[in-house]
Amino acid sequence: MSQTTQPRPRRVLIASANPLFREGLRKVYAARWGDMALVVGTPSTMEETLTSLETLHPDLVIVDHDDTTINRDEFLNRFMEGESPMQVVLVSLASTEPVVLYQRKHLTAAQAESWLTNPWG
């Protein structure tokens, strides 16, 4: 009898000072992904977010692009320093711009900032 192993759920972190943003994304993605993902944290400050990156080892981090409490440069530098595979998605509630996705080790922090300035150029 063969056993089918299920892939482990992807670990998701949602970073925003806005509780409605955090909870809205958590509900939407929990419903959409079902057992394929597990929201492991919803930090609301820069310090909590950086600590969560180190302790929770998420596969995906959804960051509120409009949140001024998240220092984007510091966050991206810390993101690029890590070794484990991870993706970061910057999502804006205030803009209709496309969602920006970073994959660890594919861009330097300077390249990521340049891409964020003009993702179509």
ABEGO torsion letter per residue (X at the ends): XBBBBBBBBBBBBBBBABAAAAAAAAAAAAAAAEAABBBABBBABAAAAAAAAAAAGBABBBBBAABAABBAAAAAAAAAABABBBBBBBBBAABABBBBBBBBGABBAAAAAAAAABAAX
